[in-house]
């Protein structure tokens, strides 16, 4: 009788373990399918006429959201390669969409959409086109535009500097960089005027030190009777990159021309930032990692981190037993990059065997 009760008790424990394991499998991996690209506030309007079709308006919203997605994850040259695609291809990458607001005003239909693009399908689509996307990270730069009038030997930092005045006048949802402009300071003006002859070599530390930003862009706009020469010094993580542009027949008294130059420079800066954060999706490293199932909080946090790391293409549980949960991770990078990223988040691994162990 005792043996019978013992066997019965063991069976109950086994059933409870299976239930717990299934609970971990089904409920702790709700985001195992991977992240999505969320594009919101897509506003479309169409006259409410006899041939009005709401589906046509929604389709237009899909096209607009697709172009906005490209502007966030691709540099300008790659955007042009796949700017025109069939609607069915766009719909094939859409995971879901929501009508956030719709209304009729003066016989015109207005709708505001939110569109969710499947990250894996987007990456697969781009990879077939031999195009690599970038991680859509936002970034703050201190931005200092300086006009150097070489004819009058004058330097314009704030006053009469339309680049300074108009740089942040037009916002765009497709830009990842936020520009922080310096406050008007007469001391900075006098200091830089004293550096007129050596302005290209000046490090600007006395100006930059006033702001709590390590990364900055100095745009030196040399003006003479022939046109403009723009030298951009982009400093990021203590690395300096120089960008040069030469423009002729430019009238800085024309605000439209100034705005066009601003837009050109912003595209150059955005492209540089995107290239730094580019993902080589052709690299698909498979990592097998096992995690002790005795700590459900660690499992939950581990999955959350995997879901948030952009270089993790996908992950899933492929096996579990009474001791461990086994994960298979597809990573767009090398093992060392994965280890370094996880180490910064306080995750360490025993990598001696083919299946790594989360410690």
Legacy VTK file of the C-alpha trace (Angstrom):
# vtk DataFile Version 3.0
C-alpha trace
ASCII
DATASET POLYDATA
POINTS 359 float
0.000 0.000 0.000
2.841 2.352 0.853
4.432 1.710 -2.545
1.122 2.443 -4.215
0.816 5.823 -2.452
4.437 6.596 -3.245
3.939 5.871 -6.980
0.711 7.866 -6.959
2.491 10.813 -5.310
5.303 10.683 -7.876
2.769 10.687 -10.708
1.070 13.750 -9.231
4.422 15.545 -8.986
5.224 14.604 -12.580
1.879 15.931 -13.794
2.442 19.176 -11.872
5.888 19.479 -13.417
4.464 19.006 -16.936
1.798 21.641 -16.243
4.457 24.035 -14.960
6.651 23.348 -17.981
3.789 23.931 -20.380
2.944 27.109 -18.518
6.502 28.336 -19.043
6.394 27.334 -22.710
3.065 28.928 -23.570
2.967 31.971 -21.352
6.535 33.151 -20.909
7.236 33.278 -24.648
4.411 35.441 -25.911
6.922 37.570 -27.829
9.108 34.768 -29.115
7.894 35.477 -32.633
10.018 38.638 -32.612
9.599 42.386 -32.660
7.570 44.487 -35.062
8.142 47.875 -36.617
5.363 50.169 -35.444
4.476 53.113 -37.679
1.832 55.388 -36.180
0.007 58.621 -36.977
-0.361 57.986 -40.698
-2.910 60.589 -41.776
-4.791 60.117 -45.046
-7.730 62.131 -46.398
-9.932 61.625 -49.431
-13.021 63.500 -50.760
-16.223 61.622 -49.964
-17.556 61.241 -53.502
-19.807 58.750 -55.303
-16.924 56.378 -56.094
-15.443 56.651 -52.577
-13.922 53.394 -51.356
-12.601 53.181 -47.817
-10.279 50.305 -48.754
-8.505 52.565 -51.261
-7.795 55.029 -48.438
-6.450 52.252 -46.217
-4.238 51.008 -49.056
-2.840 54.522 -49.476
-2.072 54.485 -45.743
-0.143 51.244 -46.221
1.958 52.828 -48.973
2.695 55.915 -46.865
3.609 53.828 -43.792
5.906 51.650 -45.940
7.808 54.714 -47.167
8.089 56.036 -43.621
9.441 52.683 -42.455
12.092 52.764 -45.189
13.090 56.288 -44.174
13.745 55.033 -40.620
15.752 51.888 -41.365
17.480 52.574 -44.709
19.941 55.202 -45.885
18.843 57.519 -48.677
20.491 55.593 -51.538
18.891 52.281 -50.518
15.486 53.913 -50.121
15.535 54.884 -53.805
16.183 51.270 -54.853
12.890 49.971 -53.437
10.767 53.080 -53.190
8.309 51.702 -55.733
6.966 48.238 -54.878
3.654 46.485 -55.472
0.935 46.943 -52.883
0.709 43.175 -52.410
4.378 43.087 -51.390
3.744 45.791 -48.788
0.670 43.982 -47.457
2.715 40.785 -47.190
4.951 42.477 -44.606
2.125 43.969 -42.544
1.333 42.165 -39.312
-1.646 44.278 -38.273
-3.083 47.757 -38.523
-5.418 49.919 -36.470
-7.684 52.809 -37.339
-6.702 55.215 -34.583
-9.135 57.915 -35.631
-11.565 58.587 -38.476
-13.866 61.511 -39.155
-15.752 63.392 -41.880
-15.116 67.115 -42.265
-16.576 69.155 -45.121
-17.392 66.046 -47.150
-13.845 64.780 -46.755
-12.948 61.498 -45.060
-9.964 61.669 -42.691
-8.317 58.627 -41.138
-5.326 58.149 -38.855
-3.683 54.728 -39.078
-1.191 52.726 -37.081
0.574 49.992 -39.052
2.646 47.149 -37.618
5.227 45.578 -39.956
6.552 42.089 -39.261
10.241 42.550 -38.594
11.317 39.166 -39.953
9.353 39.626 -43.175
10.764 43.120 -43.665
14.329 41.865 -43.163
13.705 38.924 -45.511
12.296 41.271 -48.171
15.312 43.584 -47.919
17.798 40.728 -47.897
16.400 39.441 -51.198
17.114 42.914 -52.604
20.662 42.750 -51.171
19.873 45.676 -48.871
20.832 45.762 -45.204
18.669 47.741 -42.756
19.736 49.780 -39.749
18.552 49.709 -36.177
16.151 52.677 -35.914
17.769 54.326 -32.887
17.115 57.942 -32.036
20.106 60.112 -31.225
20.795 63.574 -29.825
23.597 65.708 -31.241
24.714 69.160 -30.249
24.669 71.009 -33.568
26.608 74.216 -34.211
26.246 75.779 -37.700
28.698 78.598 -38.409
28.743 80.793 -41.513
32.230 82.010 -42.433
32.031 84.895 -44.906
35.437 84.762 -46.560
34.876 87.955 -48.540
34.047 90.180 -45.556
36.130 88.135 -43.100
33.121 87.812 -40.837
31.798 84.908 -38.797
28.082 84.397 -38.110
27.109 82.108 -35.252
23.667 83.293 -34.131
22.760 86.655 -35.600
22.010 86.762 -39.341
22.632 83.006 -39.475
19.582 81.495 -41.188
20.932 77.975 -40.711
20.847 78.492 -36.961
17.408 80.098 -37.064
15.753 77.588 -39.388
17.489 74.310 -38.602
14.762 72.972 -36.297
11.853 74.839 -37.888
10.600 71.777 -39.773
10.226 68.486 -37.924
9.985 65.102 -39.618
8.790 61.715 -38.355
11.349 60.061 -40.603
14.373 61.577 -38.855
16.208 59.747 -36.091
18.529 62.594 -35.079
17.445 65.300 -32.683
19.527 68.458 -32.928
20.264 70.548 -29.852
21.301 74.051 -30.866
23.536 76.179 -28.620
22.026 79.096 -26.757
22.961 82.557 -27.922
26.095 83.589 -26.085
28.113 86.689 -26.941
31.203 85.152 -25.330
31.064 82.249 -27.790
30.721 84.683 -30.682
33.754 86.702 -29.607
35.782 83.569 -28.920
35.100 82.067 -32.330
35.718 85.343 -34.139
39.178 85.352 -32.607
39.669 81.886 -34.144
38.599 83.010 -37.634
41.887 82.157 -39.349
42.160 78.730 -37.671
38.472 77.830 -37.407
38.885 74.556 -39.339
41.409 73.268 -36.811
39.679 74.576 -33.685
38.329 71.838 -31.346
35.358 73.896 -29.992
35.830 72.387 -26.506
35.151 75.678 -24.735
31.736 75.875 -26.413
30.810 72.186 -26.224
31.760 71.849 -22.537
28.744 73.973 -21.608
26.370 71.254 -22.749
25.748 67.782 -21.384
26.264 66.112 -24.752
29.318 64.104 -25.757
28.387 63.800 -29.435
28.210 66.855 -31.675
28.268 68.151 -35.230
30.061 71.322 -36.254
28.989 72.623 -39.667
31.432 75.188 -41.049
29.718 76.958 -43.945
32.336 78.845 -45.952
30.753 81.517 -48.148
32.331 83.491 -50.958
31.252 84.971 -54.300
31.490 81.541 -55.988
29.164 79.697 -53.628
29.408 77.574 -50.485
31.809 74.987 -49.151
30.390 73.097 -46.174
32.693 71.147 -43.880
30.822 68.999 -41.363
32.737 67.605 -38.406
30.720 64.728 -36.939
32.040 63.614 -33.555
30.529 60.388 -32.226
32.044 58.285 -29.429
35.185 60.441 -29.682
35.605 59.522 -33.361
35.604 62.392 -35.869
34.265 62.008 -39.413
34.558 64.814 -41.981
31.954 65.424 -44.676
32.487 67.978 -47.470
29.952 69.538 -49.846
30.467 72.236 -52.471
27.496 74.225 -53.773
27.520 76.875 -56.487
25.049 79.588 -57.471
23.578 79.716 -53.985
21.676 82.718 -52.665
21.543 82.627 -48.861
19.003 85.437 -48.963
16.553 82.898 -50.365
14.977 81.004 -47.473
13.889 78.239 -49.846
17.498 77.645 -50.836
18.573 77.641 -47.198
15.863 75.088 -46.395
17.013 72.888 -49.279
20.594 72.960 -48.008
19.393 72.122 -44.500
17.466 69.149 -45.851
20.515 67.962 -47.804
22.736 68.159 -44.735
20.195 66.355 -42.566
20.068 63.483 -45.073
23.878 63.236 -44.970
23.901 63.139 -41.163
21.026 60.634 -41.024
22.798 58.371 -43.525
25.976 58.448 -41.445
24.056 57.518 -38.285
22.175 54.706 -40.065
25.370 53.270 -41.549
26.845 53.036 -38.065
23.803 51.049 -36.890
23.484 48.834 -39.959
22.584 45.166 -39.434
24.117 42.489 -41.633
21.031 40.273 -41.835
22.917 37.780 -44.036
24.732 36.678 -40.864
22.431 34.257 -39.053
24.333 32.734 -36.168
22.494 29.938 -34.332
23.069 29.872 -30.586
21.752 27.142 -28.287
21.431 28.195 -24.660
19.941 26.417 -21.678
18.530 28.168 -18.630
17.712 26.613 -15.282
13.940 26.423 -14.876
14.240 26.901 -11.127
14.231 30.693 -11.535
11.150 31.857 -13.447
12.086 35.522 -12.966
15.428 34.966 -14.680
13.690 33.173 -17.546
11.209 36.022 -17.913
13.950 38.678 -17.877
16.107 36.665 -20.293
13.261 36.463 -22.817
12.479 40.153 -22.379
16.109 41.067 -23.131
16.201 38.810 -26.190
13.043 40.456 -27.459
14.558 43.935 -27.050
17.963 43.316 -28.672
17.708 44.381 -32.311
20.376 41.965 -33.512
18.331 39.002 -32.263
16.507 37.937 -35.416
14.391 35.308 -33.661
14.347 32.967 -30.675
12.251 30.052 -29.472
12.166 27.226 -26.955
13.087 23.959 -28.660
13.299 21.668 -25.636
12.611 21.514 -21.908
12.991 19.026 -19.094
12.792 19.026 -15.310
16.056 20.993 -15.012
16.431 23.319 -17.992
14.640 25.316 -20.648
16.514 25.153 -23.964
16.516 28.179 -26.307
17.564 28.461 -29.911
18.549 32.017 -30.848
19.164 33.380 -34.353
21.599 36.294 -34.044
22.679 38.778 -36.745
26.265 39.005 -35.566
29.212 37.128 -34.105
29.312 35.181 -30.808
31.576 37.852 -29.278
29.093 40.621 -30.083
26.280 38.603 -28.478
28.365 37.910 -25.360
29.368 41.582 -25.013
25.791 42.816 -25.403
24.484 40.334 -22.860
27.339 41.025 -20.449
26.323 44.703 -20.348
22.896 43.500 -19.229
24.380 41.260 -16.477
23.941 37.972 -18.337
26.947 35.653 -18.339
27.356 32.276 -20.011
29.394 29.117 -19.682
30.440 28.666 -23.330
32.652 25.584 -22.979
30.127 23.243 -24.586
28.038 23.442 -27.745
24.998 24.347 -25.666
25.837 27.386 -23.568
24.595 27.649 -19.992
23.174 30.883 -18.623
24.863 31.320 -15.265
LINES 1 360
359 0 1 2 3 4 5 6 7 8 9 10 11 12 13 14 15 16 17 18 19 20 21 22 23 24 25 26 27 28 29 30 31 32 33 34 35 36 37 38 39 40 41 42 43 44 45 46 47 48 49 50 51 52 53 54 55 56 57 58 59 60 61 62 63 64 65 66 67 68 69 70 71 72 73 74 75 76 77 78 79 80 81 82 83 84 85 86 87 88 89 90 91 92 93 94 95 96 97 98 99 100 101 102 103 104 105 106 107 108 109 110 111 112 113 114 115 116 117 118 119 120 121 122 123 124 125 126 127 128 129 130 131 132 133 134 135 136 137 138 139 140 141 142 143 144 145 146 147 148 149 150 151 152 153 154 155 156 157 158 159 160 161 162 163 164 165 166 167 168 169 170 171 172 173 174 175 176 177 178 179 180 181 182 183 184 185 186 187 188 189 190 191 192 193 194 195 196 197 198 199 200 201 202 203 204 205 206 207 208 209 210 211 212 213 214 215 216 217 218 219 220 221 222 223 224 225 226 227 228 229 230 231 232 233 234 235 236 237 238 239 240 241 242 243 244 245 246 247 248 249 250 251 252 253 254 255 256 257 258 259 260 261 262 263 264 265 266 267 268 269 270 271 272 273 274 275 276 277 278 279 280 281 282 283 284 285 286 287 288 289 290 291 292 293 294 295 296 297 298 299 300 301 302 303 304 305 306 307 308 309 310 311 312 313 314 315 316 317 318 319 320 321 322 323 324 325 326 327 328 329 330 331 332 333 334 335 336 337 338 339 340 341 342 343 344 345 346 347 348 349 350 351 352 353 354 355 356 357 358
